Amino acid sequence: MNICVVGTGYVGLVAGTGLADFGMNVTCVDKDAAKIEMLNSGQVPIYELGLSDLIKRNTRLERLHFSTDLEKAVDQSLVIFLSVGTPEGDDGRPDLRQITEVTRQIAACMTEYKIIAIKSTVPVGTAAMLTKLVKENQKHNVSFDIVSNPEFLREGAAIQDFLHPDRVILGTSSERALAIMRDIYRPLYLLKTPIIATSNETAEVIKYAANSMLALRISFINEVANLCEKVGADVYDVAVALGMDGRIGPKFLHPGPGFGGSCFPKDVKGLMNIARDHDYTFKIVEAMVEVNDRQWRLVVEKARQALGGFEGRTVTILGLSFKPNTDDIREAPAIKVARELIKAGARVQAYDPAAMDYAGQAVPELDLRKDPYSACEDSDMVIILTEWNEFRDLHFDRVKEKARTLNVFDTRNIYDPEQVRKHGFNYMGTGRPLRN
């Protein structure tokens, strides 16, 4: 089957490569000629574990192609996946200009039946809106179907998630489209992956509800962590105990400086605004937005109190991406903390295994270092903001030789406090007592 994937960003590139690995003949289309040239030369514009090898394999097998020619790709394909960006707009709602523009272009060049499958995250009602848009922009009166097929990819584990998903959501009222989409995902049959067929509107809600539920768990455990600090309890033990409850489970119960990335912050606000647009106040979701914004600010405030202010101080930040195994700094708590520290007069030295280039562009004042130890040179406080494996086994004797003042703020709780303290450091965590 011939497939077209429009957009070679994070979702589009992973989805297109994954579909090619399923055995489909896939053309990934993007209007960014430089990006297409990069991909055709064997380079990958994003950092994602395993993606480069999978692209090389499927291009070698001539199942994966990259092009700027949308009309040709649409003409050759039965199914067109929309994977263009829907960033947060100025009003907090998803900006749908890219997806509406590309839909107009697809409609204008359709000469036979096509399925337009929406992988981009879009608000409820988008499938209906795009249906109307296609009809208004068709040059040839051919039939088509719109399928809502949201993605649930974790950055850093996206290849695994695409090839071994928990479930596949197919939102459509068309039996014809449903049969074709089931055939695309047929390779998942041996894995017994559930395929949930539902309406477009339900599929659109599922995407927002899933991400918001995960964000809710993070927000909840961060609130518990803040309470633990007030009462002298240890959130690490609380989270372990909660996770042992079969009704709750251990996932996403790890406190820290708040959630970030391209999905959770945008999707939480998106769900909040969908509710508002339908005259409903989604109080839990609105509280999550407030809690998450407060969490990274608490990191700054606790560091300020520990140092007695930032003027003339040097602070080390370890980890700049919003999570490990990605170079994505969108809505990363570390970037927000860095900006606030610099604004308050601190010199900020930083290191990240993958996100240095993007972080340097976002915060030019950062003093970027080549490794974690050089980042600790003459430092008054080391703040661990992303739980990269590289930071889980720091040699604190080396850090001690470099640092000026022995303060460690482990916002992700990746260390046993006493193991750090025995090296002579003052240790702070998130939701952990100052002394066990």
C-alpha positions, 0 to 999 in steps of 0.5 A, spaced: 500 500 500 502 506 498 502 511 504 503 519 504 505 522 511 505 530 511 510 533 515 517 530 517 517 533 525 517 528 531 510 525 529 511 524 522 518 522 521 517 516 527 510 514 524 512 514 516 518 510 518 514 505 522 509 504 517 515 503 512 517 498 517 510 495 517 512 494 509 508 500 506 511 504 501 511 511 504 513 518 502 514 523 507 513 530 505 515 536 507 515 543 505 522 545 508 526 543 502 533 543 507 530 538 511 528 533 506 535 534 503 538 532 510 533 526 510 535 524 503 542 525 505 542 520 511 541 525 516 536 525 521 534 532 524 531 530 531 534 526 536 530 519 537 533 513 540 533 507 534 530 512 529 536 513 525 537 506 524 530 504 522 530 510 517 537 507 514 534 500 513 527 502 510 530 507 505 535 501 503 529 497 502 526 502 498 520 503 502 521 510 505 522 516 501 522 523 502 520 529 498 517 536 497 512 534 492 505 533 495 501 533 489 505 527 486 505 523 493 498 524 494 496 522 487 500 515 488 497 514 495 491 511 498 492 514 505 495 521 507 497 521 514 497 529 517 502 530 521 503 537 521 504 541 527 498 544 531 502 549 536 499 552 542 496 559 539 496 566 543 490 564 546 492 557 549 488 554 543 491 549 538 493 553 532 490 549 526 493 554 520 498 548 518 493 543 518 488 547 514 492 549 509 495 542 507 488 539 507 486 545 502 492 543 498 490 535 498 483 537 496 485 540 490 489 535 487 485 529 489 483 525 483 480 519 486 478 516 493 483 518 499 483 517 506 485 523 510 488 520 517 489 525 522 495 524 527 496 531 529 493 533 535 487 537 534 481 539 538 474 536 538 470 537 531 477 538 527 475 532 523 468 535 521 471 541 519 476 538 515 471 534 511 467 541 510 474 544 508 475 538 503 469 539 499 470 546 499 476 545 495 476 539 491 477 540 483 474 533 482 468 531 485 471 524 488 469 521 495 474 521 501 474 519 508 477 523 514 479 518 520 482 520 526 488 516 528 491 520 534 498 518 536 501 516 543 508 516 542 513 518 548 519 522 546 525 517 547 521 511 546 517 513 540 520 507 536 518 502 541 511 505 542 509 505 534 511 498 533 509 496 540 503 500 541 498 499 547 492 500 542 490 503 536 485 508 535 481 509 529 475 514 529 471 514 523 464 513 521 466 509 514 466 502 514 470 502 508 476 507 511 476 502 517 477 496 513 483 500 510 486 502 516 485 496 519 489 493 514 495 498 515 496 496 522 495 488 520 502 487 522 500 488 529 495 482 529 501 478 532 502 482 538 494 482 539 494 490 539 487 492 541 484 496 535 479 501 538 474 503 532 470 509 534 467 516 532 471 522 530 469 526 536 471 520 541 478 519 538 479 526 538 477 526 546 481 520 547 488 523 545 487 529 550 484 525 555 490 520 555 495 526 556 491 530 561 490 523 565 498 522 565 499 530 567 494 529 572 498 524 576 505 528 575 501 534 578 498 530 584 505 527 586 508 534 585 503 536 590 504 530 595 511 532 594 510 539 596 506 537 602 511 532 604 516 537 605 512 541 610 510 535 614 517 532 614 515 526 610 519 522 604 515 522 597 519 517 595 516 512 600 509 515 599 510 514 591 513 507 592 507 505 597 502 508 592 504 504 586 504 498 590 496 499 590 493 495 584 488 500 583 493 506 582 500 503 579 507 506 579 507 509 573 508 517 572 508 518 580 515 521 580 516 528 583 520 533 579 520 540 577 514 539 573 512 536 566 514 539 559 515 537 552 511 538 546 505 534 548 503 535 555 503 542 557 499 544 550 494 538 551 492 540 558 491 547 555 487 544 549 482 540 553 481 546 558 479 550 552 475 545 549 471 545 555 471 552 556 468 553 548 462 548 550 461 552 556 464 547 561 469 549 567 474 543 567 476 544 574 481 539 575 485 541 568 485 548 570 488 546 577 493 542 573 496 548 569 496 552 575 500 546 579 505 545 573 507 553 573 508 553 580 512 547 580 518 550 577 518 556 580 518 552 587 525 550 584 528 557 583 525 559 590 528 553 594 535 554 591 534 562 592 533 560 600 539 555 600 544 560 597 541 566 600 540 570 593 543 569 586 547 575 585 554 573 584 553 566 585 554 560 580 549 555 579 550 548 575 544 545 571 545 538 569 539 536 564 536 541 559 531 537 555 524 536 558 526 529 559 532 524 558 533 521 551 531 527 547 533 533 545 527 537 545 527 543 550 520 545 548 516 547 555 522 544 559 522 546 566 530 546 566 530 552 560 525 556 565 529 555 571 535 557 567 532 563 565 529 565 572 536 564 575 540 568 570 534 574 570 536 574 578 543 575 577 546 568 577 551 565 572 549 559 569 553 553 567 550 547 564 550 541 560 546 536 557 547 530 553 543 532 547 540 538 548 546 543 548 545 546 541 537 548 542 538 550 549 544 555 547 539 558 542 533 559 547 538 561 552 544 565 549 546 567 556 548 559 558 555 557 559 555 551 556 560 546 558 563 539 555 561 534 561 558 534 567 564 536 571 566 542 567 559 544 568 560 544 576 567 548 576 566 554 581 559 552 582 555 554 588 549 549 587 548 543 582 541 542 580 539 536 577 533 537 572 533 532 567 534 524 569 539 522 564 542 516 566 549 519 565 547 523 571 545 517 575 552 515 577 556 522 578 563 521 581 561 526 587 569 526 589 570 529 582 564 534 583 567 536 590 574 538 587 570 542 582 565 546 586 566 552 590 560 550 595 557 543 596 550 544 595 546 539 590 539 540 589 536 533 586 529 535 583 528 528 580 530 524 586 535 520 583 540 519 589 539 516 595 540 523 600 545 519 605 550 517 599 550 524 597 551 527 604 557 522 606 561 526 600 560 532 604 554 535 600 548 539 603 543 535 599 536 537 597 530 533 593 523 534 591 519 532 597 524 529 601 526 531 608 532 535 609 535 530 614 532 522 613 
